[in-house]
Amino acid sequence: MAKRIVPMMPRRCVAAFTLAVAVSSLLAVSACSPARPHWTKAHATDQQTEADWNDCRRRASAASGAPSPGSALPDRPATALQTIDRQETARRYNALMESCMRARGYVPTR
């Protein structure tokens, strides 16, 4: 019976893979957590803040290519390139959200 040789992954590849899995896990957890607006504006009611926040979420999602709020992530694990792409999409989404809310006169509360 012949021995099967399994190539070893270089340490930096293992570290990169571990980081990618950790980041993917954090993104998945944050996508599942209930989202609440953390913005304030003088004389704005809670209902108005939430309406503006939801509108900015929809706009940021459409403009950034991010999944719509509340949609599920794929079941299969992401590749390293997919993880990087998701991180960039999340960065664009967050920047668009902040820009939209600030344009409406809100400031972050945290």
SULUR-V116818 format. One record per residue. N is the residue number from 1. PHI is phi in radians with two decimals (999 if undefined). NEAR is the number of other ideal C-beta (glycine too) atoms within 10 Angstrom. Layout:
# SULUR-V116818
n & phi & near
N & PHI & NEAR
N & PHI & NEAR
This chain:
# SULUR-V116818
n & phi & near
1 & 999 & 3
2 & -1.42 & 4
3 & -1.33 & 5
4 & -1.65 & 5
5 & -1.75 & 6
6 & -1.83 & 6
7 & -1.18 & 5
8 & -1.51 & 8
9 & -1.46 & 11
10 & -1.03 & 9
11 & -0.99 & 8
12 & -1.20 & 8
13 & -1.20 & 11
14 & -1.11 & 11
15 & -1.12 & 11
16 & -1.13 & 14
17 & -1.11 & 13
18 & -1.08 & 10
19 & -1.10 & 12
20 & -1.08 & 19
21 & -1.14 & 14
22 & -1.11 & 11
23 & -1.15 & 17
24 & -1.04 & 19
25 & -1.12 & 10
26 & -1.13 & 10
27 & -1.11 & 17
28 & -1.13 & 14
29 & -1.15 & 9
30 & -1.19 & 10
31 & -1.23 & 17
32 & -1.57 & 10
33 & -1.32 & 8
34 & -1.15 & 4
35 & -1.65 & 12
36 & -2.36 & 9
37 & -1.24 & 19
38 & -2.04 & 12
39 & -2.30 & 22
40 & -2.36 & 12
41 & -2.62 & 14
42 & -1.01 & 7
43 & 1.18 & 6
44 & -1.63 & 16
45 & -1.34 & 9
46 & -1.04 & 8
47 & -1.15 & 8
48 & -1.19 & 12
49 & -1.06 & 19
50 & -1.15 & 14
51 & -1.12 & 13
52 & -1.12 & 20
53 & -1.10 & 20
54 & -1.12 & 13
55 & -1.15 & 13
56 & -1.13 & 22
57 & -1.05 & 21
58 & -1.10 & 13
59 & -1.14 & 14
60 & -1.14 & 21
61 & -1.11 & 18
62 & -1.15 & 11
63 & -1.32 & 15
64 & -1.64 & 18
65 & 1.45 & 11
66 & -1.27 & 20
67 & -1.04 & 15
68 & -1.11 & 9
69 & -0.95 & 13
70 & 1.59 & 9
71 & -1.38 & 9
72 & -1.48 & 9
73 & -1.41 & 13
74 & -1.04 & 8
75 & -1.26 & 5
76 & -1.47 & 7
77 & -1.16 & 10
78 & -1.45 & 18
79 & -1.34 & 11
80 & -1.04 & 15
81 & -1.17 & 9
82 & -1.13 & 14
83 & -1.11 & 20
84 & -1.10 & 13
85 & -1.09 & 13
86 & -1.14 & 19
87 & -1.11 & 14
88 & -1.14 & 12
89 & -1.10 & 16
90 & -1.11 & 16
91 & -1.09 & 11
92 & -1.10 & 15
93 & -1.01 & 19
94 & -1.09 & 13
95 & -1.14 & 13
96 & -1.17 & 19
97 & -1.06 & 21
98 & -1.09 & 15
99 & -1.07 & 14
100 & -1.10 & 19
101 & -1.16 & 23
102 & -1.13 & 13
103 & -1.10 & 10
104 & -1.58 & 16
105 & 1.66 & 13
106 & -1.58 & 21
107 & -2.22 & 10
108 & -1.17 & 11
109 & -1.67 & 8
110 & -2.46 & 4
